[in-house]
Amino acid sequence: MDSLLTLQPIAKQDGKIRVRVSRKWSHIRSNGQTVGVSMIFVDHNDLRIHAWMKSMIMLRLDQFLVEVEVFDIENFIVRPYGAQEKNQCFTGDKRIFLTEATVVNPSIRPHEFIPKHVFNCIPLNTVYQHASQGTYLIDVCGIVKDLEPIQHFVSITGKEQIFAKLILADNK
């Protein structure tokens, strides 16, 4: 099996990895059509990578790729992120694309050593710096100290939006 660390962005589809599906979410257009599924794969080295399957592949594989389960995955493509790509899951330079040739099997090997999740935690006082850039997505965890009532409004593009103002603190 390959490690996520050693995967190289090449045109071949002969990679083999054993990973846990840490997170999984659908990409849905405004018309309700699902265009694909994103996943975060985690391996035994506590490494993570973003994986993508488009809707055609999703019909065949989506039901098998269950969150927190471990799978042996073969025949996929590794590609680098483009220089101008926005909303990347985290600071990685490559991602996996599942293809028509991809084979997914539940792992029968011991896999207690593959964590369910891997996080890159930063100090709360640096959140603004991280949130001010547009390349990477950011999840924020903290203690909600004060939460004002949720407000609904219509944006200038006519879409209904939800707004909540809160004070977030860490353990300090």
N, C-alpha and C positions, 0 to 999 in steps of 0.2 A: 504494500500500500504506500502511496505517496503521502507526504506531509503537506499541509497547506503552505508551509514555508517554502518548499522546493518547487511548487507548481510554477511553471513558466508560461507566459503568454505566447503560445505558438498555435499554428493551425491544426496540429494533430488532435485527435479525439481519443487518445489511448490512456488517459489518466485513470487512476484507481485510488479512491480515497475512502476512509472510514470516518464518518462524521456524525455528529448529533445535530438534528434540526433544532436550533435554539429558538428561533422566531420565524414566523411565516405570516405573510399578509398579501391580500389581493390588491391589484391595481385596477380600479374601476373608473371608466369614463363617466362624464356627466350624464350620458344617456343610459347608464346602468350596465353597459357592456364591460365584461371583465377582459382585460387585454393580457393579463399574465399574473404571475405570482412571484414575489420576492421572498427569499429565505436568508437566514443567517446560519451558516454551517460552522460548527466548532469541532476541533480535533483534539487528539490526546496531548498536544503540546500547548494547550490553552490558546490556540490561535483561532481566529475567526475570519470568514470571508463571506461576501455577499454573493448569493446565487440567484439566478433568474431563469424562469421558464415561461415562454409565451403561451398564449391560450391553446394553440394546437397541441403542444406538449402536455399542458395542464390536464387536458381531457384524459390522457393516458396515465399520468404519474401522480397527480395531485392527491388522490385518495390514499396513496401508499405513504407519502411523505408527511408523517404525523409529527407535530411538535414534541420535543424532548426524547423522541425515539432515535436510535442509532442505526445507520444504514451504510452498506457498502455500495458505492456509486462508481460506475465505470462509464467511459466513453462520453466525455463532455469537452467543452471548449473553454479555455482560459484566455481572457482578453484583458488588455490594459484599459483603464479609464481614459477617456479623451481629456485633453488639456482644459477644455471649456465646460466639462460636464458639471452639473449642479446637483444638489441633494443626494450626494453619496452617503451611504450608511455610516461609514467611518473612514478613518485615514488609512486606507489600503490602496495599493497601486493597481490591483487587478480584481477581477470577479469571474465567476463561473457561469457559463450558459449551458443549461441542459438542452439536449438536441433530440432529434428523432432516434438517434443511435444510443442514447443514454439508457443504461440498465440500472435499476434500483432494487436492492435486496435488503431485507432486514438483516442486521449483523447478528450472527450467532456466537461470535467471539465475546469474551468478557470485555465489558466497556465501562466499568464503574469509574475508570480513570479519565473518561471524557466528561468534562464539566457540562452542566446543563446550560450555563450562560457564562460569558466572558464580558466584563465591563472595563472600560477605560475611564476611571474616575478622575475628575479634576476638582480643584478647590472651588467652592461656591463663588468666591470673589473673582474668579476668572471666567465665569459664565458669560458675562457681557462680551468679552473679547471673542469667545468661541461662537457666540450667537450672532455676532456682527458680520461674520463671513457667510458667503452663500454656497460654498462648495460642499460642506459636510452638514448632515443633519445632527441635531443635538437633542439628547434626552436629559431632562433635569430631574434630579431627585433631591428632596429636602423635606423639611418640616414646615407645613403651612401654619403660619402664625396668625394670619388675619385674612379672611376671604370675604370680599364684598359680594352682594347678590349678582348672579349671572344676568347679563344684559344681552338682548337681541337687537340687531340693527341691520339695515340693508346697505351694502357697500355701494360705491359709485358705479360699479358694473351691474348693479341690480341683484346681487346674490345676498341671501340672508346669511349673516355672520353671527357668531356668538363670542362674547367678550367677558372675561372674568379678571378682576384685579385682585391680586393677593400679595402677601408678604411671605417670602420663602426664607428659611433660615437653615443653617446646618447645626451640628452639635456643639458649636463653640459658644 
